[in-house]
Amino acid sequence: MNKAFPNGYRDIRERRHRVERNLAGLVTVRNRAAHHEPIHRRDLLADLRAAVEVATWVDVDAGAWVAARSPLANVVRRRPRAA
């Protein structure tokens, strides 16, 4: 964990817990999207934050790159709202 996620939480148990939780959520959304299952009720911005957080734990520049390259925030802002 220290080598894979050097910028994560200092407490190794907390780091492991957060990495596992974030990655499990990202695997779920990835699988649903890949299998054309509905993801519109998910908090997609929370999923993006989780992806940026994990990338930042690996490398600060990687996290910044993911955040800058993702169009998700703009897509979510433009989506139609329920009446």
N, C-alpha and C positions, 0 to 999 in steps of 0.2 A: 504494500500500500504506500509506503514512503517513497519508493522509487517511481511507481506508476502515477501517483497523485501527490507530488511534492508540495503543492500549494494548497492542499486541503486543510481540514481542521487539525489542530495540534493533537487533540485526543484521538488516538488511533481507533478506538471503538466508535466514537462519533463519526469519524471519517469513513470507516467501513459501512456503518449504518446509512449515512447519507449517500455514499456512492451506490450502494445496493438499491436504495429506494429510488434515486434518480434514474439509474440505468433500467430498473424494472419498468418504470413509467415510460421511458423512451422506447423500450422494446415493445411495449403494448401499443403505443401510438404508431410506431413504425409498422408493426404487423397488421394492424387494422387498415392503415393507409395502403399497404402493399397488397392486401387482399380485397381492396375496394369496399371495406366495411365503413359504417358511418363513424366519423370523428367530430362532427359538427357540434356535439354537445359537450365535448371536452373543453377544458380551459387550455386552449392551445398556447396562450401566452405563458402560462405556467410551465408547459412542456418546453417552450423555447428557453425560459429562464433556467430550467433544469439542464438543458443541453449546454447553455453558455457556462453555467456553473461547473459542470463536469469538465468541460474543455479548459476552463480557467485553472482548475485544480491540476491539470496536466501541464499546462503552460499558459501564462498570463496572456501572451500574444495570441495564442490559439483561441482563447476565449473572446478576446476583442475581435478577432477575425470572424468567428462564427456570428457574433452579434452584429457586426457591420455587414456581413454578406446575406443574412437571412431577410427575405422579403415578407416573412410571416406577419410581423406587426402591422405592416401596411395592408396586407390582405385581410386581416381580421378587422381592421378599422373600416374597410370598405364593404364588408359583408352585409347583406340585408338583415334588418332587425325584424323580429316577430311582431305582429300587430297586436 
